[in-house]
């Protein structure tokens, strides 16, 4: 009999990832042509009205708690628009000089975006083969960028998903070099988020491509969080002598380390619960045997205990994608839920989620903290599942 553990309080290796389940959150492309234009961020004054609440769900079958108004000073507030006219922006990371590297899933463009809205196309990734949720996905800037100039990209090709890298020389990307190949790909559930950990290794999320059995097969790279060296080898200390760091995931879309060096992950659910997970090396997060918190036992689990999520949402409230951490809080961008979630985290795990910007900007894909401490948030209304407004897609800048 396999039980699902309620929480993870301490970790020998302080790295954890949380899946926030997104029910069939697809990203089909659309054919609208929009020119990229930049708009300098406004001063920290007016913004779109926020709709905060303490709206997390405490367990299976439990409705969200009632809305609680917060003081304006405690609400994440939109203070400007960095850029408009993007097409399904997906990956976002910052260079040491404060400029951002942004990927577009369907055009396969890699862009440099400055804080004042200047956009430069650095190149396209010819190996990418966009289809459904696949395409040019995550990006991670090398922690040694000042010396090596490398940018890592997650690419869906015609054969597989893979991690590649390229050297950024001025305003042009050089040729890509394969780092890790053979990750399963599909029309849906391709994972694609990447982040460098405090240990200098690269953490990579993968999806089970709509084939749930992959998630419970430790020899399969689908439905996992991977931990690799900068050259693509299994990182020292991995639990299974392979790239696999954790398993039993459906489709992890967000990765972030907190101030204690723990790894969190947001994950799309199927039809009931999206998840936020704290990741433990070698742990099994249960998909497809369980979705959300189990609150009991599961007969016949293949590997013993499953790990419960730290927070969960109904799939129409979240479909969480990007994840970022600062000052004791995780911030999650929600696609189907069309809102920004903020979750306090501490030594004992995650607290009660709060929701903001509900319905104000449509689908939200990626969040990242800029070097100046403000939060960049991308919309995803041109991904085939949204309703684009004039100027979509855009990058908003928030005062957290």
Helices and strands as residue ranges (DSSP letters): E 2-5, E 37-38, G 72-74, E 77-84, E 89-94, E 100-104, E 109-113, E 119-124, E 136-141, H 145-148, E 150-156, E 161-169, E 172-173, E 177-183, E 194-196, E 202-205, G 212-216, E 224-228, E 244-247, E 252-257, E 263-267, E 273-278, E 297-298, E 306-307, E 311-314, E 320-326, E 329-334, E 339-346, E 349-350, E 354-356, E 364-369, E 375-379, E 395-399
